Amino acid sequence: MFLFQNMIKAANETDKQQTIVKLHEQSKKTLEQEILNYRDEAQKQRKIIYQLEKERDRYINEASELTKKVQHTHTHTHTLAIAQ
């Protein structure tokens, strides 16, 4: 009788351990998938940042060119006014 009870306890403990292992495996898979999702999202954000930086640089260059044109026009107009 005592041996039988010990076998039942051992079987129950084995079942509990198997359940715990399954839960850990599920958690591991979930976490691995979340990591992949975060990596994908980080890659997308890096691409967006790169595009925004290119756009920023383009606008800086455009603003610089326009500033040069305005300064040139202002200088040219000022020179004409002095000449008259």
MMTF fields as JSON, N, C-alpha, C and O atoms, coordinates in Angstrom:
{
  "mmtfVersion": "1.0.0",
  "mmtfProducer": "UNKNOWN",
  "numBonds": 335,
  "numAtoms": 336,
  "numGroups": 84,
  "numChains": 1,
  "numModels": 1,
  "chainsPerModel": [1],
  "groupsPerChain": [84],
  "chainIdList": ["A"],
  "bondAtomList": [4, 2, 8, 6, 12, 10, 16, 14, 20, 18, 24, 22, 28, 26, 32, 30, 36, 34, 40, 38, 44, 42, 48, 46, 52, 50, 56, 54, 60, 58, 64, 62, 68, 66, 72, 70, 76, 74, 80, 78, 84, 82, 88, 86, 92, 90, 96, 94, 100, 98, 104, 102, 108, 106, 112, 110, 116, 114, 120, 118, 124, 122, 128, 126, 132, 130, 136, 134, 140, 138, 144, 142, 148, 146, 152, 150, 156, 154, 160, 158, 164, 162, 168, 166, 172, 170, 176, 174, 180, 178, 184, 182, 188, 186, 192, 190, 196, 194, 200, 198, 204, 202, 208, 206, 212, 210, 216, 214, 220, 218, 224, 222, 228, 226, 232, 230, 236, 234, 240, 238, 244, 242, 248, 246, 252, 250, 256, 254, 260, 258, 264, 262, 268, 266, 272, 270, 276, 274, 280, 278, 284, 282, 288, 286, 292, 290, 296, 294, 300, 298, 304, 302, 308, 306, 312, 310, 316, 314, 320, 318, 324, 322, 328, 326, 332, 330],
  "bondOrderList": [1, 1, 1, 1, 1, 1, 1, 1, 1, 1, 1, 1, 1, 1, 1, 1, 1, 1, 1, 1, 1, 1, 1, 1, 1, 1, 1, 1, 1, 1, 1, 1, 1, 1, 1, 1, 1, 1, 1, 1, 1, 1, 1, 1, 1, 1, 1, 1, 1, 1, 1, 1, 1, 1, 1, 1, 1, 1, 1, 1, 1, 1, 1, 1, 1, 1, 1, 1, 1, 1, 1, 1, 1, 1, 1, 1, 1, 1, 1, 1, 1, 1, 1],
  "groupList": [{"groupName": "MET", "atomNameList": ["N", "CA", "C", "O"], "elementList": ["N", "C", "C", "O"], "formalChargeList": [0, 0, 0, 0], "bondAtomList": [1, 0, 2, 1, 3, 2], "bondOrderList": [1, 1, 2], "singleLetterCode": "M", "chemCompType": "L-PEPTIDE LINKING"}, {"groupName": "PHE", "atomNameList": ["N", "CA", "C", "O"], "elementList": ["N", "C", "C", "O"], "formalChargeList": [0, 0, 0, 0], "bondAtomList": [1, 0, 2, 1, 3, 2], "bondOrderList": [1, 1, 2], "singleLetterCode": "F", "chemCompType": "L-PEPTIDE LINKING"}, {"groupName": "LEU", "atomNameList": ["N", "CA", "C", "O"], "elementList": ["N", "C", "C", "O"], "formalChargeList": [0, 0, 0, 0], "bondAtomList": [1, 0, 2, 1, 3, 2], "bondOrderList": [1, 1, 2], "singleLetterCode": "L", "chemCompType": "L-PEPTIDE LINKING"}, {"groupName": "GLN", "atomNameList": ["N", "CA", "C", "O"], "elementList": ["N", "C", "C", "O"], "formalChargeList": [0, 0, 0, 0], "bondAtomList": [1, 0, 2, 1, 3, 2], "bondOrderList": [1, 1, 2], "singleLetterCode": "Q", "chemCompType": "L-PEPTIDE LINKING"}, {"groupName": "ASN", "atomNameList": ["N", "CA", "C", "O"], "elementList": ["N", "C", "C", "O"], "formalChargeList": [0, 0, 0, 0], "bondAtomList": [1, 0, 2, 1, 3, 2], "bondOrderList": [1, 1, 2], "singleLetterCode": "N", "chemCompType": "L-PEPTIDE LINKING"}, {"groupName": "ILE", "atomNameList": ["N", "CA", "C", "O"], "elementList": ["N", "C", "C", "O"], "formalChargeList": [0, 0, 0, 0], "bondAtomList": [1, 0, 2, 1, 3, 2], "bondOrderList": [1, 1, 2], "singleLetterCode": "I", "chemCompType": "L-PEPTIDE LINKING"}, {"groupName": "LYS", "atomNameList": ["N", "CA", "C", "O"], "elementList": ["N", "C", "C", "O"], "formalChargeList": [0, 0, 0, 0], "bondAtomList": [1, 0, 2, 1, 3, 2], "bondOrderList": [1, 1, 2], "singleLetterCode": "K", "chemCompType": "L-PEPTIDE LINKING"}, {"groupName": "ALA", "atomNameList": ["N", "CA", "C", "O"], "elementList": ["N", "C", "C", "O"], "formalChargeList": [0, 0, 0, 0], "bondAtomList": [1, 0, 2, 1, 3, 2], "bondOrderList": [1, 1, 2], "singleLetterCode": "A", "chemCompType": "L-PEPTIDE LINKING"}, {"groupName": "GLU", "atomNameList": ["N", "CA", "C", "O"], "elementList": ["N", "C", "C", "O"], "formalChargeList": [0, 0, 0, 0], "bondAtomList": [1, 0, 2, 1, 3, 2], "bondOrderList": [1, 1, 2], "singleLetterCode": "E", "chemCompType": "L-PEPTIDE LINKING"}, {"groupName": "THR", "atomNameList": ["N", "CA", "C", "O"], "elementList": ["N", "C", "C", "O"], "formalChargeList": [0, 0, 0, 0], "bondAtomList": [1, 0, 2, 1, 3, 2], "bondOrderList": [1, 1, 2], "singleLetterCode": "T", "chemCompType": "L-PEPTIDE LINKING"}, {"groupName": "ASP", "atomNameList": ["N", "CA", "C", "O"], "elementList": ["N", "C", "C", "O"], "formalChargeList": [0, 0, 0, 0], "bondAtomList": [1, 0, 2, 1, 3, 2], "bondOrderList": [1, 1, 2], "singleLetterCode": "D", "chemCompType": "L-PEPTIDE LINKING"}, {"groupName": "VAL", "atomNameList": ["N", "CA", "C", "O"], "elementList": ["N", "C", "C", "O"], "formalChargeList": [0, 0, 0, 0], "bondAtomList": [1, 0, 2, 1, 3, 2], "bondOrderList": [1, 1, 2], "singleLetterCode": "V", "chemCompType": "L-PEPTIDE LINKING"}, {"groupName": "HIS", "atomNameList": ["N", "CA", "C", "O"], "elementList": ["N", "C", "C", "O"], "formalChargeList": [0, 0, 0, 0], "bondAtomList": [1, 0, 2, 1, 3, 2], "bondOrderList": [1, 1, 2], "singleLetterCode": "H", "chemCompType": "L-PEPTIDE LINKING"}, {"groupName": "SER", "atomNameList": ["N", "CA", "C", "O"], "elementList": ["N", "C", "C", "O"], "formalChargeList": [0, 0, 0, 0], "bondAtomList": [1, 0, 2, 1, 3, 2], "bondOrderList": [1, 1, 2], "singleLetterCode": "S", "chemCompType": "L-PEPTIDE LINKING"}, {"groupName": "TYR", "atomNameList": ["N", "CA", "C", "O"], "elementList": ["N", "C", "C", "O"], "formalChargeList": [0, 0, 0, 0], "bondAtomList": [1, 0, 2, 1, 3, 2], "bondOrderList": [1, 1, 2], "singleLetterCode": "Y", "chemCompType": "L-PEPTIDE LINKING"}, {"groupName": "ARG", "atomNameList": ["N", "CA", "C", "O"], "elementList": ["N", "C", "C", "O"], "formalChargeList": [0, 0, 0, 0], "bondAtomList": [1, 0, 2, 1, 3, 2], "bondOrderList": [1, 1, 2], "singleLetterCode": "R", "chemCompType": "L-PEPTIDE LINKING"}],
  "groupTypeList": [0, 1, 2, 1, 3, 4, 0, 5, 6, 7, 7, 4, 8, 9, 10, 6, 3, 3, 9, 5, 11, 6, 2, 12, 8, 3, 13, 6, 6, 9, 2, 8, 3, 8, 5, 2, 4, 14, 15, 10, 8, 7, 3, 6, 3, 15, 6, 5, 5, 14, 3, 2, 8, 6, 8, 15, 10, 15, 14, 5, 4, 8, 7, 13, 8, 2, 9, 6, 6, 11, 3, 12, 9, 12, 9, 12, 9, 12, 9, 2, 7, 5, 7, 3],
  "groupIdList": [1, 2, 3, 4, 5, 6, 7, 8, 9, 10, 11, 12, 13, 14, 15, 16, 17, 18, 19, 20, 21, 22, 23, 24, 25, 26, 27, 28, 29, 30, 31, 32, 33, 34, 35, 36, 37, 38, 39, 40, 41, 42, 43, 44, 45, 46, 47, 48, 49, 50, 51, 52, 53, 54, 55, 56, 57, 58, 59, 60, 61, 62, 63, 64, 65, 66, 67, 68, 69, 70, 71, 72, 73, 74, 75, 76, 77, 78, 79, 80, 81, 82, 83, 84],
  "secStructList": [7, 2, 2, 2, 2, 2, 2, 2, 2, 2, 2, 2, 2, 2, 2, 2, 2, 2, 2, 2, 2, 2, 2, 2, 2, 2, 2, 2, 2, 2, 2, 2, 2, 2, 2, 2, 2, 2, 2, 2, 2, 2, 2, 2, 2, 2, 2, 2, 2, 2, 2, 2, 2, 2, 2, 2, 2, 2, 2, 2, 2, 2, 2, 2, 2, 2, 2, 2, 2, 2, 2, 2, 2, 2, 2, 2, 2, 2, 2, 2, 2, 2, 2, 7],
  "xCoordList": [0.83, 0.0, 0.877, 0.631, 1.899, 2.785, 3.508, 3.657, 3.949, 4.641, 3.72, 4.142, 2.484, 1.495, 1.237, 1.147, 1.118, 0.904, 2.096, 1.93, 3.294, 4.492, 4.524, 4.949, 4.072, 4.02, 3.024, 3.288, 1.873, 0.861, 1.411, 1.238, 2.068, 2.662, 3.712, 3.768, 4.534, 5.575, 4.951, 5.43, 3.89, 3.207, 2.603, 2.683, 1.997, 1.416, 2.5, 2.311, 3.614, 4.722, 5.272, 5.614, 5.349, 5.81, 4.858, 5.298, 3.565, 2.569, 2.722, 2.666, 2.917, 3.093, 4.335, 4.301, 5.422, 6.66, 6.496, 7.005, 5.787, 5.545, 4.705, 4.95, 3.714, 2.883, 3.731, 3.601, 4.595, 5.471, 6.404, 6.616, 6.957, 7.849, 7.094, 7.62, 5.87, 5.068, 4.801, 4.887, 4.476, 4.235, 5.496, 5.431, 6.635, 7.896, 8.194, 8.663, 7.926, 8.158, 7.243, 7.665, 5.985, 5.051, 5.513, 5.477, 5.946, 6.445, 7.666, 7.807, 8.542, 9.745, 9.365, 9.911, 8.436, 8.012, 7.381, 7.637, 6.554, 5.915, 6.968, 6.905, 7.93, 8.98, 9.847, 10.232, 10.151, 10.933, 10.182, 10.781, 8.877, 8.075, 8.033, 8.12, 7.9, 7.902, 9.232, 9.263, 10.326, 11.645, 11.722, 12.207, 11.239, 11.233, 10.387, 10.773, 9.232, 8.364, 9.059, 8.987, 9.734, 10.447, 11.591, 11.844, 12.281, 13.362, 12.814, 13.384, 11.699, 11.079, 10.667, 10.899, 10.056, 9.608, 10.802, 10.752, 11.868, 13.074, 13.65, 14.089, 13.65, 14.146, 13.286, 13.809, 11.966, 11.064, 11.334, 11.373, 11.519, 11.763, 13.102, 13.231, 14.116, 15.41, 15.25, 15.849, 14.444, 14.204, 13.485, 13.826, 12.495, 11.761, 12.704, 12.67, 13.54, 14.497, 15.436, 15.719, 15.913, 16.811, 16.114, 16.698, 14.871, 14.126, 13.908, 14.048, 13.565, 13.351, 14.643, 14.62, 15.76, 17.038, 17.388, 17.893, 17.117, 17.35, 16.462, 16.913, 15.207, 14.269, 14.724, 14.684, 15.157, 15.66, 16.838, 16.893, 17.78, 18.959, 18.567, 19.138, 17.591, 17.128, 16.536, 16.812, 15.722, 15.126, 16.185, 16.079, 17.192, 18.287, 18.989, 19.281, 19.254, 19.911, 19.032, 19.523, 17.733, 16.816, 16.779, 16.807, 16.716, 16.677, 17.968, 17.945, 19.072, 20.361, 20.418, 20.866, 19.963, 19.943, 19.025, 19.376, 17.861, 16.932, 17.51, 17.344, 18.186, 18.818, 19.878, 19.973, 20.671, 21.689, 21.046, 21.54, 19.95, 19.259, 18.715, 18.834, 18.114, 17.556, 18.679, 18.546, 19.785, 20.91, 21.487, 21.834, 21.586, 22.105, 21.172, 21.622, 19.869, 18.888, 18.94, 18.898, 19.031, 19.09, 20.358, 20.304, 21.483, 22.748, 22.677, 23.12, 22.118, 21.995, 21.067, 21.373, 19.948, 18.999, 19.642, 19.478, 20.37, 21.042, 22.098, 22.244, 22.823, 23.845, 23.197, 23.716, 22.06, 21.354, 20.848, 20.901, 20.363, 19.841, 20.955, 20.745, 22.125, 23.262, 23.722, 24.105, 23.688, 24.155, 23.249, 23.7, 22.006, 21.075, 21.232, 20.547],
  "yCoordList": [-1.195, 0.0, 1.263, 2.203, 1.262, 2.413, 2.653, 3.797, 1.588, 1.691, 2.252, 3.066, 1.827, 2.301, 3.799, 4.532, 4.251, 5.683, 6.512, 7.596, 5.983, 6.694, 6.778, 7.786, 5.712, 5.724, 6.771, 7.478, 6.865, 7.862, 9.273, 10.143, 9.501, 10.816, 11.157, 12.281, 10.178, 10.406, 10.716, 11.595, 10.003, 10.255, 11.653, 12.361, 12.05, 13.396, 14.471, 15.477, 14.257, 15.216, 15.293, 16.369, 14.141, 14.111, 14.903, 15.67, 14.724, 15.479, 16.979, 17.776, 17.35, 18.772, 19.327, 20.415, 18.569, 19.016, 19.127, 20.062, 18.175, 18.231, 19.451, 20.109, 19.743, 20.925, 22.194, 23.105, 22.238, 23.404, 23.553, 24.66, 22.439, 22.478, 22.988, 23.805, 22.517, 22.973, 24.471, 25.186, 24.941, 26.378, 27.186, 28.234, 26.687, 27.38, 27.386, 28.39, 26.281, 26.225, 27.195, 27.856, 27.275, 28.225, 29.661, 30.501, 29.92, 31.265, 31.597, 32.716, 30.619, 30.826, 31.158, 32.092, 30.401, 30.659, 32.04, 32.764, 32.4, 33.717, 34.822, 35.788, 34.671, 35.685, 35.764, 36.853, 34.61, 34.62, 35.344, 36.091, 35.125, 35.804, 37.306, 38.112, 37.673, 39.096, 39.742, 40.867, 39.032, 39.556, 39.779, 40.813, 38.8, 38.963, 40.162, 40.93, 40.316, 41.458, 42.779, 43.726, 42.844, 44.067, 44.343, 45.495, 43.289, 43.478, 44.021, 44.936, 43.445, 43.928, 45.389, 46.199, 45.712, 47.088, 48.038, 49.142, 47.605, 48.439, 48.676, 49.784, 47.649, 47.794, 48.788, 49.634, 48.68, 49.619, 51.046, 51.976, 51.207, 52.55, 53.1, 54.298, 52.213, 52.679, 53.179, 54.187, 52.479, 52.916, 54.26, 55.138, 54.419, 55.686, 56.811, 57.898, 56.548, 57.561, 57.955, 59.136, 56.96, 57.237, 58.128, 59.1, 57.798, 58.598, 60.022, 60.992, 60.138, 61.467, 62.283, 63.49, 61.629, 62.344, 62.813, 63.92, 61.962, 62.377, 63.566, 64.519, 63.505, 64.596, 65.878, 66.96, 65.746, 66.907, 67.534, 68.751, 66.7, 67.214, 67.913, 68.941, 67.343, 67.961, 69.342, 70.304, 69.437, 70.731, 71.735, 72.926, 71.26, 72.151, 72.707, 73.9, 71.822, 72.27, 73.244, 74.247, 72.955, 73.862, 75.219, 76.259, 75.204, 76.463, 77.247, 78.471, 76.549, 77.207, 77.844, 78.98, 77.109, 77.644, 78.861, 79.859, 78.775, 79.911, 81.119, 82.257, 80.864, 81.958, 82.637, 83.864, 81.833, 82.401, 83.241, 84.322, 82.755, 83.499, 84.815, 85.854, 84.764, 85.984, 86.975, 88.165, 86.489, 87.375, 87.954, 89.134, 87.118, 87.591, 88.65, 89.686, 88.372, 89.324, 90.621, 91.709, 90.502, 91.691, 92.498, 93.724, 91.82, 92.493, 93.154, 94.29, 92.441, 92.975, 94.193, 95.198, 94.111, 95.225, 96.415, 97.556, 96.15, 97.211, 97.889, 99.111, 97.112, 97.654, 98.524, 99.588, 98.071, 98.857, 100.17, 101.212, 100.114, 101.328, 102.341, 103.541, 101.87, 102.768, 103.356, 104.524, 102.571, 103.011, 104.087, 104.891, 104.126, 105.105, 106.375, 107.348],
  "zCoordList": [0.0, 0.0, 0.0, -0.755, 0.858, 0.954, -0.37, -0.801, -1.005, -2.281, -3.353, -4.174, -3.348, -4.314, -4.137, -5.122, -2.897, -2.619, -3.101, -3.659, -2.875, -3.344, -4.868, -5.431, -5.533, -6.994, -7.488, -8.46, -6.808, -7.19, -6.973, -7.826, -5.84, -5.567, -6.623, -7.122, -6.95, -7.949, -9.304, -10.021, -9.659, -10.93, -10.941, -11.944, -9.82, -9.721, -9.838, -10.521, -9.18, -9.257, -10.68, -11.17, -11.332, -12.718, -13.603, -14.459, -13.403, -14.173, -13.938, -14.875, -12.672, -12.348, -13.053, -13.629, -12.999, -13.633, -15.149, -15.767, -15.74, -17.184, -17.548, -18.56, -16.711, -16.939, -16.844, -17.663, -15.838, -15.666, -16.869, -17.363, -17.335, -18.499, -19.72, -20.476, -19.919, -21.06, -20.971, -21.969, -19.767, -19.584, -19.896, -20.537, -19.435, -19.713, -21.21, -21.746, -21.878, -23.322, -24.064, -25.013, -23.623, -24.245, -24.005, -24.904, -22.774, -22.456, -23.306, -23.799, -23.471, -24.282, -25.719, -26.306, -26.285, -27.662, -27.789, -28.751, -26.806, -26.822, -26.768, -27.529, -25.867, -25.739, -26.994, -27.419, -27.586, -28.824, -29.935, -30.708, -30.016, -31.036, -30.77, -31.696, -29.496, -29.154, -29.528, -30.027, -29.287, -29.657, -31.162, -31.62, -31.931, -33.392, -33.807, -34.688, -33.166, -33.484, -33.165, -33.948, -32.014, -31.646, -32.62, -32.972, -33.055, -34.03, -35.342, -35.936, -35.785, -37.023, -36.883, -37.779, -35.754, -35.525, -35.466, -36.007, -34.811, -34.731, -36.125, -36.435, -36.959, -38.332, -39.112, -39.837, -38.959, -39.64, -39.176, -39.982, -37.866, -37.338, -37.808, -38.062, -37.925, -38.458, -39.885, -40.261, -40.686, -42.064, -42.083, -42.875, -41.217, -41.141, -40.727, -41.302, -39.732, -39.271, -40.408, -40.608, -41.147, -42.277, -43.306, -43.785, -43.642, -44.618, -44.096, -44.842, -42.814, -42.236, -42.226, -42.469, -41.947, -41.965, -43.377, -43.564, -44.368, -45.759, -46.112, -46.749, -45.698, -45.976, -45.279, -45.864, -44.024, -43.282, -44.012, -44.185, -44.44, -45.145, -46.443, -46.806, -47.13, -48.382, -48.088, -48.805, -47.033, -46.681, -46.228, -46.518, -45.526, -45.12, -46.356, -46.437, -47.313, -48.554, -49.329, -49.846, -49.414, -50.109, -49.421, -50.079, -48.095, -47.349, -47.556, -47.689, -47.583, -47.802, -49.19, -49.343, -50.19, -51.558, -51.659, -52.289, -51.042, -51.08, -50.352, -50.792, -49.242, -48.501, -49.365, -49.392, -50.069, -50.966, -52.059, -52.381, -52.635, -53.691, -53.158, -53.807, -51.965, -51.371, -51.091, -51.377, -50.533, -50.243, -51.53, -51.59, -52.552, -53.843, -54.437, -54.927, -54.383, -54.911, -54.12, -54.694, -52.79, -51.942, -52.243, -52.336, -52.393, -52.7, -54.071, -54.243, -55.044, -56.406, -56.413, -57.054, -55.712, -55.638, -54.938, -55.368, -53.864, -53.122, -54.005, -53.968, -54.787, -55.693, -56.764, -57.1, -57.301, -58.316, -57.727, -58.379, -56.502, -55.867, -55.655, -55.826, -55.288, -55.074, -56.41, -56.471, -57.457, -58.777, -59.35, -60.166, -58.958, -59.536, -58.825, -59.141]
}
